[in-house]
Amino acid sequence: QAPLAESGGGSVQAGGSLRLSCLAHGYPSNWGYCHGWFRQRPGYEREEVAGIDNRQRPTYANSVKGRFTISKDYAKNILYLQMNNLKPEDTAMYYCAARRCGETTYNRWGQGTQVTVSP
């Protein structure tokens, strides 16, 4: 069983919103772990669109800044990605991932959830 399980993907029209969720289990996600949301678009390399550290400090890719919000519910061990004002170029498979904050490589991954934005 994957340590991270995404949900909440779907199809929306441009300008719409979606909230992705990622349930973390099987590791102490609240202690010393940093988390991120990545996406894989057709023809593009996988990119990190948002990250959050163990002090809940967020970072965002320039392409989503001001539109996406990452957060973590520590009581429920759920990572969220609120996506507003979606654009067709946001169409991708979205993955959540985790790493120890002292490391640079994400080594825990979910299986992904598809987001499709139509014009």
N, C-alpha and C positions, 0 to 999 in steps of 0.2 A: 504494500500500500504506500502510495506516494506520501511524503511528509506534508505536502501542501496540496490543497484541493480548491481549485477556482470554481466560481459560479457567477452568474449574472450577465454573461454575454448575450448577444442577440442582434437583431437588425433594427436600425432606427434610421430616420431621415436626418439629413443635415440640419444642425441646430438643436437636435434632440439631446437627451441625457441618458446615461446608464450608470449604474453603480456595480462595480465588480467586487466580489468578496473572495477571500482566500482563508480557509480554515487551516490553521497550523496545528500539527499533532505529532507526537512521538519524539519531541525534543523540547528543551526548555526555552521556548521562543521569547519569553519575557525577560530572560537573563542573558545579557551580553550579545544578543543577536541583532543584526541589522537586516532589514527587509527591503525588497524592491519589486516594482512592476516593470516587466519588459514586454516588448512586442516584436513580432516578426511579421513584416509586411512582404508581400510577394516582390521578389527582385531586390530586396534590401537585406542588410545584415540585421541581426537582432540588436535592439537598442534598449537601453534602460530609460524609461520615461519618467519614473519617479522612484525615490528612495526615502527611507525613514530610518533613523538610527535608534539606538536604545534610549535616547533622551527625547525621542519623538520629534527630532529636528528633520524637516523634510527637505528634499532637493528635487528639482524638476529639470527635465530637458526643455530647452528653449521652445521647442515646437508645441509643448503642451502647457507651458507656464501661463497661469491665469485662467486656465480652463479645467485642469485636472487637479484634484486634491487627494493626497494620500493620507491615510490615518490608520491607527491600530487600536482596537479594543482589547486592552490587556486582560480584562476579566474573561472575555470570551475567546481569546486567542485568535481573533479574526483581523485580517488585514483588509482594508478597503481601498478602492480607487473610484472616487466620484468623478465622472467625466461629463462635463457640460459643453454646450456649443460644439457638438461633435461635427467633424468634417469628413468628407469622403476619404481623405488621406489618412484618417485614423483607422481605417479598415485594416485589421490585422488579427493574428492570434495573440492573445495576451496571456502572459505567464507571471506568476508570482514566484519569488525566490528568496532564500535566506542564506546568510553567511554569519560567521562569528565576526563581530565588529572589528576585531584585531586582524582580520584577514581580508584579502582583496577579492578572493574568488567566491562567487556564489556556488554552493555545493548542494543545496536542497532546492528542488524544483517541483512545481506542479505540472499537470498535464496540459494546461492551457484551456482558454475559453475564447471562442470566436466572436469578434465584434465586426459587424458590417454596417457601414454608413452609406446610405444612398443619397444621391444629389437631391 
